[in-house]
Amino acid sequence: MTRIATFNVNGVNGRLPVLLKWLNETDYDVVCLQELKTSDEKFPMEAIRDAGFGAIWHGQKSYNGVAILARGRDPVERRRGLPGDPDDTHSRYLEAEIGDIVVGCIYLPNGNPAPGPRFDYKLRWFDRLATYSRSLLSERAVLCGDYNVVPTEIDAVVPARWLGDAVFFPESRKAYANMLSLGWVDAMRLIHPGKGIYTYWNFSYRGGYDRSSGLRMDHLLVSPSLAKGILAAAVDVETRGWEKPSDHAPAWIDVG
């Protein structure tokens, strides 16, 4: 069995105590991180290696950034960045082989304020992802990360709060649905078809977090051959209540 998790850390160095505590208290084999907010040279490789993981990363100073970690081994990098736009310099996609599984780590553009240029970029990026992803469907593959998309009403505690946000716009949801129509399987929904599950909550000025703001926008999409082996899926919600946490919680799956 392989355990695969995805976690938007919201600053890998600023949240390093949270990340290390989580890595040390869990037993994931593969971990995808998003929103590193650090340059390549400042990625905390030594601390992550001390926690038992090899890693590859694609950093960017102050913004974006993705990494793939593997317990007890080094991921074999296959690609960094999506094809289709040579002028796109954002660090948002990284791909590796880990054993017999292809892992794509995604930090999809947020798109706010929307409508506008940022939302247009989001949709173009999503289209590039969908186009490229076709080449991975025949492999044992997972495309996981922060998609910045809330697919349906059940994926928000209070859907009406998000009607003006790019993560809930019809165009964003349509782009996500397009990924599923290609053959990708939403692993969390495969295991929990009708349950309200959330991976993100707003920060609260009073400390803690606003539970009514819950959204599910961190996803693990798996290829048809990998979907057959999904055994479990869940979210490590408790991390959201730790000291100085990310606004996201890790989502994970077990693959047989």
PEBEL-V531654 format. One record per pair of residues at least 12 apart in sequence whose ideal C-beta (glycine too) atoms are under 10 Angstrom apart, sorted by the first residue. I is the first residue (numbers start at 1). J is the second residue. Records with the same first field share a line. If there is no record, write none. Layout:
BEGIN
I=J, J
END
This chain:
BEGIN
1=29, 229, 231, 232, 254, 255, 256
2=28, 29, 30, 71, 98, 99, 100, 101, 140, 142, 226, 229, 231, 253, 254, 255, 256
3=26, 27, 28, 29, 30, 31, 71, 231, 232, 252, 253, 254, 255
4=28, 29, 30, 31, 32, 98, 101, 103, 142, 144, 187, 220, 222, 226, 230, 233, 251, 252, 253, 254, 255
5=22, 23, 26, 28, 29, 30, 31, 32, 33, 69, 144, 218, 220, 234, 235, 236, 250, 251, 252, 253
6=28, 30, 31, 32, 33, 34, 68, 103, 105, 106, 142, 143, 144, 145, 146, 147, 199, 218, 219, 220, 248, 250, 251, 252, 253
7=19, 22, 23, 28, 31, 32, 33, 34, 35, 67, 69, 144, 145, 146, 199, 218, 236, 239, 246, 248, 249, 250, 251, 252
8=32, 33, 34, 35, 36, 66, 107, 145, 146, 148, 199, 200, 217, 218, 246, 247, 248, 249, 250, 251
9=22, 31, 33, 34, 35, 36, 37, 65, 67, 245, 246, 248, 250
10=34, 35, 36, 37, 146, 203, 245, 246, 247, 248
11=35, 36, 37, 38, 62, 65, 244, 246
12=33, 34, 35, 36, 37, 38, 42, 43, 44, 47, 48, 57, 59, 65, 67, 246
13=36, 37, 38, 42, 43, 44, 47
14=37, 38, 244, 246
15=33, 35, 36, 37, 239, 242, 244, 245, 246
16=44, 47, 48
17=47, 242, 243, 244, 245
18=239, 240, 242, 243, 244, 245, 246
19=31, 33, 44, 47, 48, 51, 69, 239, 246, 250
20=44, 47, 48, 50, 51
21=51, 239, 242, 243
22=51, 236, 238, 239, 242, 245, 246, 249, 250
23=47, 48, 50, 51, 52, 53, 69, 71, 250
24=50, 51, 52
25=236, 238, 239
26=71, 236, 239, 250, 252
27=52, 71
28=53, 69, 70, 71, 236, 250, 252, 253, 254
29=53, 69, 70, 71, 72, 73, 98, 99, 101, 254, 255
30=53, 68, 69, 70, 71, 73, 75, 96, 98, 99, 101, 103, 105, 142, 144, 252, 253, 255
31=48, 51, 53, 55, 67, 68, 69, 70, 71, 103, 105, 144, 250, 252
32=66, 67, 68, 69, 75, 94, 96, 103, 104, 105, 106, 107, 142, 143, 144, 145, 146, 218, 220, 250, 251
33=48, 55, 57, 65, 66, 67, 68, 69, 94, 105, 107, 145, 146, 250
34=64, 65, 66, 67, 91, 92, 94, 105, 106, 107, 108, 144, 145, 146, 147, 148, 218, 246, 248
35=60, 63, 64, 65, 66, 92, 107, 145, 146, 246, 247, 248
36=57, 58, 59, 60, 61, 62, 63, 64, 65, 66, 67, 91, 107
37=59, 60, 61, 62, 63, 64, 65
38=57, 59, 60, 61, 62, 63, 64, 65, 67, 91
39=59, 60, 61, 62, 65, 91
40=57, 58, 59, 60, 61, 65, 91
41=59, 61
42=59, 61
43=55, 56, 57, 58, 59, 65, 67
44=57, 67
45=57, 67
48=67, 69
49=69, 74
51=69, 71
52=69, 70, 71, 72
53=67, 68, 69, 70, 71, 72, 73, 74, 75
54=68, 69, 70, 71, 72, 73, 74, 75, 76, 96, 98
55=67, 68, 69, 70, 74, 75, 96
56=68, 69, 70, 74, 75, 76, 77, 78, 80, 94, 95, 96, 105
57=69, 75, 77, 80, 91, 94, 105
58=77, 79, 80, 81, 90, 91, 92, 93, 94, 95, 105, 107
59=91
60=89, 90, 91, 92, 107
61=91
63=90, 91, 92, 107
64=89, 90, 91, 92, 107, 109
65=90, 91, 92, 94, 107
66=80, 81, 91, 92, 93, 94, 95, 104, 105, 106, 107, 145, 146
67=91, 94, 96, 105
68=94, 95, 96, 97, 98, 103, 104, 105, 144
69=96, 98, 103, 105
70=96, 97, 98, 99, 101, 103
71=98
73=98, 99
74=96, 98
75=94, 95, 96, 97, 98, 99, 103, 105
76=95, 96, 97, 98, 99, 102
77=94, 95, 96, 97
78=94, 95, 96, 97, 102, 103, 104, 136
79=93, 94, 95, 96, 102, 104, 132
80=92, 93, 94, 95, 96, 105
81=93, 94, 95, 128
82=95, 104, 106, 125, 127, 128, 129, 131, 132, 133
83=128, 131, 132, 135
84=124, 125, 127, 128, 129, 131, 132
85=121, 124, 125, 128
88=109, 121, 124, 125, 128
90=107, 109, 121, 125
91=107
92=105, 106, 107, 108, 109, 125, 129, 145, 146
93=105, 106, 107, 108, 125, 128, 129, 132, 143, 145
94=106, 107, 145
95=132, 136, 141, 143
97=139, 140, 141
98=142
99=140
100=139, 140, 226
101=139, 140, 141, 142, 222, 223, 226, 229, 255
102=136, 139, 140, 141, 142, 143, 223, 226
103=140, 141, 142, 143, 144
104=129, 132, 133, 136, 141, 142, 143, 144, 145, 221
105=142, 143, 144, 145, 146
106=125, 129, 133, 143, 144, 145, 146, 147, 148, 218, 219, 221
107=125, 145, 146, 147, 148
108=122, 125, 126, 129, 145, 146, 147, 148, 149, 167, 172, 175, 176, 217, 219
109=121, 122, 123, 124, 125, 126, 147, 148, 166
110=122, 146, 148, 149, 165, 166, 167, 172, 217
111=123, 125, 126, 148, 149, 165, 166, 167, 169, 171, 172
112=148, 164, 165, 166, 167, 169
113=164, 165, 166
114=164, 165, 166, 167, 168, 169, 171, 172
115=166, 169, 171
116=166
118=166
119=166, 169, 171, 172
120=171
122=148, 149, 166, 167, 169, 171, 172, 175
123=166, 169, 171, 172, 174, 175
125=148, 175
126=147, 148, 149, 171, 172, 174, 175, 176, 178, 179
127=175, 178
129=143, 147, 175, 178, 179
130=175, 176, 178, 179, 181, 182, 184
131=182
133=178, 179, 182, 183, 184, 221, 223
134=182, 183, 184
136=183, 184, 221, 223
137=182, 183, 184, 223, 224, 225
138=183, 223, 224, 225
139=223, 225, 226
140=222, 223, 224, 225, 226, 227, 228, 229, 255
141=184, 221, 222, 223, 224, 225, 226
142=184, 185, 187, 220, 221, 222, 223, 226, 227, 230, 253, 255
143=179, 184, 219, 220, 221, 222, 223
144=187, 218, 219, 220, 221, 222, 251, 252, 253
145=217, 218, 219, 220, 221, 251
146=167, 199, 200, 217, 218, 219, 248, 251
147=167, 172, 175, 176, 179, 216, 217, 218, 219, 220, 221
148=165, 166, 167, 172, 176, 200, 215, 217, 218, 219
149=166, 167, 168, 169, 171, 172, 173, 174, 175, 176, 177, 179, 215, 216, 217, 218, 219
150=162, 165, 167, 168, 169, 172, 173, 176, 198, 200, 215, 216, 217
151=167, 168, 172, 173, 176, 177, 179, 180, 186, 188, 189, 216, 217, 219
152=168, 173, 176, 177, 189, 216
153=168, 173, 196
154=189, 192, 193, 194, 195, 196, 197, 216
155=167, 168, 173, 188, 189, 196, 197, 198, 199, 214, 215, 216, 217, 219
156=168, 196, 198, 200, 212, 213, 214, 215, 216, 217
157=196, 198, 201, 210, 211, 212, 213, 214, 215, 216
158=212, 213, 214, 215
159=215
161=202, 210, 212, 213, 215
162=213, 215, 217
165=215
167=200, 215, 217
168=215, 217
172=217
176=217, 219, 221
179=219, 221
180=221
182=221, 223
183=221, 222, 223, 224, 227
184=219, 220, 221, 222, 223, 224, 226, 227
185=220, 221, 222, 223, 224, 226, 227, 228, 230
186=216, 219, 220, 221, 222, 227, 233
187=219, 220, 221, 222, 226, 227, 230, 232, 233, 251, 252, 253, 254, 255
188=216, 218, 219, 220, 221, 230, 233, 234, 235, 251, 252, 253
189=216, 219, 233
190=220, 222, 227, 230, 233, 253
191=230, 231, 232, 233, 234, 253, 254
192=216, 232, 233, 234, 235
195=216
196=214, 216
197=214, 216, 233, 234, 235, 237, 251
198=211, 213, 214, 215, 216, 217, 218, 235, 237, 240, 248, 249, 251
199=214, 215, 216, 217, 218, 219, 235, 236, 237, 240, 247, 248, 249, 250, 251
200=213, 214, 215, 216, 217, 218, 235, 240, 246, 247, 248, 249
201=213, 214, 215, 237, 240, 241, 245, 247, 248, 249
202=214, 215, 247
203=245, 246, 247
208=240, 241, 245
209=240, 241, 245, 247, 249
211=237, 240
213=247
214=237, 240, 249
215=248
216=235, 251
217=248, 251
218=235, 248, 249, 250, 251
219=251
220=233, 251, 252, 253, 255
222=253, 255
226=253, 255, 256
227=253, 255
228=255, 256
229=253, 254, 255, 256
230=253, 254, 255, 256
231=253, 254, 255, 256
232=252, 253, 254, 255, 256
233=251, 252, 253, 254, 255
234=250, 251, 252, 253, 254
235=248, 249, 250, 251, 252
236=249, 250, 251, 252
237=249, 250, 251
END
